Amino acid sequence: MTSKLDQLKQYTTVVADTGDLDAIVRLKPVDATTNPSLLLKAAAMPRYAELLDGAVAGSQGDLGLACDRFGVAVGQEILKVIPGRISTEVDARLSFDTNATLRRAERLIGLYEQAGIGRERVLIKIASTWEGIRAAEQLERAGVQTNLTLLFNFAQAAACADAGVFLISPFVGRIYDWYKKAEGRDFCGADDPGVQSVSRIYRYYKANGYKTVVMGASFRNLGQIEALAGCDRLTISPELLQQLADDQAPLDRKLSPGAQGEERLVLDEAHFRWQLNDDAMATEKLAEGIRLFARDQEKLEALLAARR
């Protein structure tokens, strides 16, 4: 029998949402993604102790640089065991500063290139704020491809596509969490608000000929993944990847490129900000996501500072 994971790989590029090398080797994804929270977890693993020390030793006391060096070092290790790309995230505290985001992205790419890894194997992760999207637009023009994360709203997706970003990561599970709490009920399959959001974006991109890749992220259960089978990419935790690998039931494709979608939406800054503001879920989850990543970045900096 063929596992659901192997069936999913026929329709969708599977990405590991982890910094755990053992899990990546075992589950064989094409790509992998990291973020400050995942890097903080990786920093607690004994196998990464040497990378932590190396990051500190080469940072001249700059904790931001030490974090970037550690993130790139973890990315290097992951790239040794996957055929595709690693996504490495810009400090979330820069989410509302286009120029600072550009500088940090350029530094991350520079660190990878110093390590002998070409930019074609790296995606720079940036929060989907107006400022982040503008930074991504400039990076794409300069040949640095991006992954726009913390995406909860259709206006964010439309603006990303118009900016020519390589990939977006709409957060299925966090959308689900908000509606479950707000409405006091559970959702499953195609009724899940997170699934509906990603499905809408996917259809919109295909109908309007956008090349931007849709990568669903932040899953809470197998039902959400199964409902998005056929999405360009899905980034999935090792726990859920293992559940898919252990399940031998049939998996049908739910999304395909020929689907009908909405007409193109063009947004200036004012309309983008209004549509985001008018969406309570997206406004709250974007702000919360940036705060949580920022706190984990600070914890990682404190951990690195303790090793000086």
N, C-alpha and C positions, 0 to 999 in steps of 0.2 A: 504493500500500500504506500501511497505518496502522502507525506505529511502536509498539513496546511501551510507550513512555512515554504516547502518546496513548490506547492501550487501557487502561493502568493508571488514567489519570485518569477513565475512565468508572466505575470501581468505588471509587476511593480518592482522597482529597484528598492531593495531592503537595506536600511541604514541602521546601524547600532547606536542607540542613544546612551553611551556609556564611555567611561575611561578605563574600564576593567579589561585588561588585555586577555585574561584567561577566557572571559566570556566571548570576546571577539573571535579568538582563535577557534573556540568550540562551535560558534554559530555561523561563522563565515559570511558576514554581511559584505556588501560591495563598498559602502562608505561608512564613516562614523562621524558623530557629532559630539562636541564637548561644550560645557558652559561653566561659569564659576562654581555652581553647585556640584557638578560632576568632578571638576578638578579638585574641589575641597575633599570629596570622598576619596579620590585617587591619592591625595596627599597623605591620607591616613593608612594607606597600604604599605607594608614594609618594602615591597619591591620598588617603590618610588623614592625611597629615602635618599639614594645617591643623586637622583635627579633634583630633588629639593636642595641638597647641598650645592650642587653645581649651579643651580639658578641663583642662589644667594651669592656664591663666590664671584660670579661674573657681573653682578649688578651695581657695584660701587655704592652700596647703601641705598639705592633707589628701589623701594619696595614695589612700585608699579612695574618697573623693568624686571624685577625678580619674578613677579607673577607672570608677565609675558614670557619670560624665558622658561618658566616651568610649564606653562601651557604649550609652548612650542616643543619642549622636550617630550612631553606626553604625546603630543601629536606625532612627533618623529617615531616614537615607539609603535604607535598604532599603525602608521603608514607602512611599517615593516610587515604587517600581517594582513593588510587589506589591499585589494587591487585599485581602489578608487581614491576618494578624497577625504580629507579631514576638515571639519568646520571648527574654527577657533574664534572665540568671541572677544570683542572689544569691551573694555571696562564699562559696565552699565552706567556708571556715574557720569559718563560722557554723552549720554543719550540725547541731550538737548544742545549739543555743541558740535556743529558740523565740522569746523576746522580741527578741533581736538580729536574727533573721531577719525578724520582723515589721517592725522599724524600718527595715531595709535595703530591704525590699520596698516599704514606704510611700515611702521616699526615691526609689526608681526610678520609681514611678508619678508622684510629684510632679514629677520632672524631665521626664518625658514630657508631663505636663499643662502645665507651664510652657512647653514647646515647641509647645503647641497641639495635641497628640495625645491623644485621648481614651483612657481605660483600656480601652474596648471593642476597641482594636486591639493590645493588649499582653497577653502572658502572662508571669507572673513564674515563672521556673524555680527550683525548690528541690529539693535532694536528698531522696530518699525514706527518710529516717530517721524514727524515731518523732517526734522533735522537729520535723522539717521538715513532716511530715504535720499535726501539730497547728497549726503556723503557717499552713499552707495552709487548714485548716478555718476559722480565724478570718478570713483574708483573703477567702475565698469569701463568708462571711457579710457582709463589709463591701463586697462588690461588686467585689473585685479577683480576677480569675480566674488560675488557676495551672497550671503544667506541672510535674509531679513527675517528676524525672529520676533517673538512676542507679538504675533499678529492675530487679532481677534475680530476684525471688522472688515467689511467689504470695501470701504473706502481706502483702508490701508493696502489691501490687495490690488485695487485698481491703480493707486498711485505707484506702487512698486513695479507693476507691469509697465506703466508709462515711463518710468525711470530706467527701464531696461535691466533690472536686476536679474541675476542668473537664477536665483531660487528664493522661494518664500517658505516659511515654516508656520502655517496656521496651527494654533494650539487647541486641538480637539478637546482634551480632557479638562482644561481649565474653563473652557466655555461650558461644558457639561456641569462642572462643579458649581458654577455661578447659578445656572438655571435650576439645578436640583435644589440648591439652598433657597433661591428666591421663590420657587413655586411649590416647594415641599413635596416633590414627587420624583420618581426615577424615570429614566428614559432608556430606550434600547433601540438598536438598529437604526433604520432610516428616520425614526422619530427623534433621535438624539440631536439637540441643537448644534453641538460641535460637528457632528457628521454632516448636518445640513449646510453649515457654513462652508466647510471644505468642498463639498459637492457643488455648491453654487459657484465658488471661485474657480474650481476645475472647469466647469461647463463654460463659464464666462471667458476664461483664457483660451480654451479650444475654439469657441465660436468666433472670437475676434483675432485669432491667429497669433496670439502672444507666445513667445518662446520661453518665457519665464516658467521654471519648473515648480510644480506644486508638491510640497513634501509635508504631508500631515504629521503632526507631532503631538506629544503629551497625551498618551493614551491611558485610559483607566481600565479597560477590559478588552477581551478578544472581540466582542460584538462590534465595537467601534472600528477596529482594524478590518474585520470582515466586511463591514458596510462600505469601506473605502477601497476594497480590492480593485485594482486597476488605476488608482491614483498614480501619478508619475513616480513618486517616492513616498515611503513611509519610514519615519525614524522611530524605533521601537526599543523599549527597555529590554535588557537580557531576560528578565523574568517572563515577560510576555512573549518574547521570541522563543523561549524554551517551551512555553505552553503551546505555541503554534507547531513547534517541532514534534511535540508529543501527541498531537491530535491528527488522526488519520481520516477524519470525515471530509467529504467533498467541500470545496470552496469555489463559489461562483464569482465571476467578474461582475462588479457593480458599476464601475465607471469606464467609459471608453471615449476616444477622441471625437467620435461623430456626434456627441450629445449636443442638443440645442442649448444656447445660453443667451444672456441679455445683451443688448446693444452696448457699445463702448461708452464708458463713463469717463469724462475728462474733468479733473479737479484742480482748481488753483488752491493756494494755501488756505484761504479763508473758508472755502467749501469743505476742504479736507478736515480742518479743525472743527467746523460745525458738525459734520457728520460723525466724527469721533466723539465729540462732546454730547451729541444727542443720543448716543448709545451707552447707557449706563454700564452694561456689562463690560464693553470694550474699554471704556474709560477707567473703570475700577481695576480690571485685570491687567491692563497695560501698566498702570501706576504701581500696582502690587508687584508685578513681575520685575520691574526695574528695581524696586526697593529690595526685594528678596535677593536678586543677583548682586546688588550692591553690598548687602550685608555679608553675603558669602565671599565676595571679593575682599572685604575688610577682614574676615576671619582668616582667609588664605594669607593675606599680608601679615597678620599677626603671627601666624604659624611660621612664616618665612623669617620674620623679624627675630623670633625666638631661636633661630638656628644660626644667627650671625655670631 
